[in-house]
Amino acid sequence: MGADVRYIPHLCDITKELSFQVKPGDVVITMGAGDVWKVAYDLVSNLG
């Protein structure tokens, strides 16, 4: 058991980093306030 947890301080860098890391079957959880919802939207759009 163990999780690969990362903190990426700039919202604009999160989608780029996740695009390289996420594999089929992975679960991505975003938590925060404000426009953090855009990360999920952009990630789904990029991975298509």
N, C-alpha and C positions, 0 to 999 in steps of 0.2 A: 504494500500500500504506500502511496505517496503521490503527490501531485506536483506537476511542474507549474509553479505559480510565478508570474512575472508582473512587475509594475512598470508601465510605460507612461511617463508623465505627460506627454503631449498627445492630445486626442488625434491629431492629424497623422501620427506615426503608428497608431494601433492597428488600423486596417492593413497597412503594408506589412507589418510584422506578422500579423495573424495569417495573412495570405500565404506566407512561406511555411508556417508551422502547422496549420490545421490540416488534418487528414480525414478521409471519410470515416464516419462513426464518432468523431470527436464531439464533445460538448463544449461550447464557448459560453461563458457567463460574464455579462457585463454588469457592473454595479456603479452607481454614481448618481449625481444630480445634474440637471440641465440637459445638454444635448448629447449625452452618452448613448442615447438610443440610435444615433446616426451611425455608430460603429457597426451595430448589427445589420442595419439596412445596407450600408456600404459593403460589408463583408459578403452578404448574400448576393448582392449585385455583382461583385467582382468574381466570386467563385461560380456564379451562374448555374 
